[in-house]
Amino acid sequence: MDALNECPDTSGIPSHRERVLQLVKELVDLRHPNLHICVTSRPEIDILDVLGPLTSFRVSLHDESWQRQDIVDYVKSVVDSDSIMKRWKTEDKDLVVETLSERADGM
């Protein structure tokens, strides 16, 4: 499952996200030896509360330094290749790269 945090967490009772989290919990509770589940998500409280106790292996990319560098490289490539932004002053392009990469929050 990719981007579980993007599943709507609306006021439905239960919300779509709660229903998906409950399904994952029920699948894990089956303890089927050949069942493997991979879930990606931003670390949101409701998701961590349900999936945390179920997790046998967890990888966090949220605070990885290489992730920030990937964002910097991507934004820089867009700024450098865009026909309009190419004409900007270097300091303006640098400001865009710095601001967007700092505020990307891992996205």
Phi, psi and omega in degrees: 000130182251135174060053179304328180296341179276353175292131185304132176247066186267186186279005177300155182242105350281164179289166178301319180295317178300321179294320178294316178299320178295320178298315179300315180300315179296320178296316179296320180297339177293337179052039177289127186296338182256010180267124177232130181238131175242123181237132173247143182191157167286153184282076179267147189306310183297324180288315178298321180300321182275313187279332181310306181292342183269349190279129174259338179213129184227135177237126178251124177256000188299321185246021182282131182295325180295331180294317178297319180296322176299319179295314178302312182298318181294310182298318179298319180295323178292313180299318183286338183258345180290131185297328179279314183291336178304329184275353180291160174292149182304317181295328177290319177296318179298321179296319178298312181299313181297313183295312182294321181289326178288324183266002181293333180052045175082004182260000000 
